[in-house]
Amino acid sequence: MNSKEKEILLKKRYSAEKRFRFFGISSIILALSFLCILLVNIFTNGLSAFSRTEILLKVNFNEKK
């Protein structure tokens, strides 16, 4: 192997490493974005559980039959 062949192999290795790093970072960003979407979806769907409904009824217990 001469130095020219070594240079070519080294460039291929560096470009493959850059692609691998790019795909790794992209997959992490994609996973985090899906996680954020899921958490927002859970929060917005569960937000109604924190509301409270009050009903005021007047009941008369003194009526005779």
N, C-alpha and C positions, 0 to 999 in steps of 0.2 A: 504494500500500500504506500502510495506516495502522499505528499502533503496536500496535493490538489484533491485527491479522493477523501482524505481525512476532513478537509474543509467542507466538502459537499455533505459528508455524513454528519458533521457537526451542525451545519446549517439546518439539515433535515431534523435533527434531534431537537434543536432549539425551537424550530417552528412547531414541531409536534408538542413540545412542552408548553408553548404559548397557547396552542389550541386546547390542550388538556386543562390548563389553568382557566382559560376563558369559559369553557363548558362547565367547569366546576363552580366558578363564581356565578355563572348564569343560572345554574340549577339551584344554588342556595338562594339567590334573589327570587327566583320563581317560587320556591317553597315558602319563603317568608311572605311573599305577596298573597299566596293562597291561604296561609295562616291568618294574615290580617283580614282577608275577605271573610273567612270563616268566623273569626271572632266578632267582626262587625255584624255579621248576619245573626249570630247567636245573641248578641247584645240587643239588636233592634227587635228581634222576635220576643225576647224575654223582658223587654222594657215594660210591657203592659202588666206584668206580674207585680210591679211596684206601685200601681195605682190602686186607689181604694174607693169603694162606692159606699155611700151612706144613704140609708132610706129612713125617713122619719114618718112613723105611723102613730096616729092617735088611737089608743085602745081604751075603751070605756069598760071597766070591770064592775061598775055599780048597777048595771041594768038588771031588772028583775023580770023573770019570765012569767 
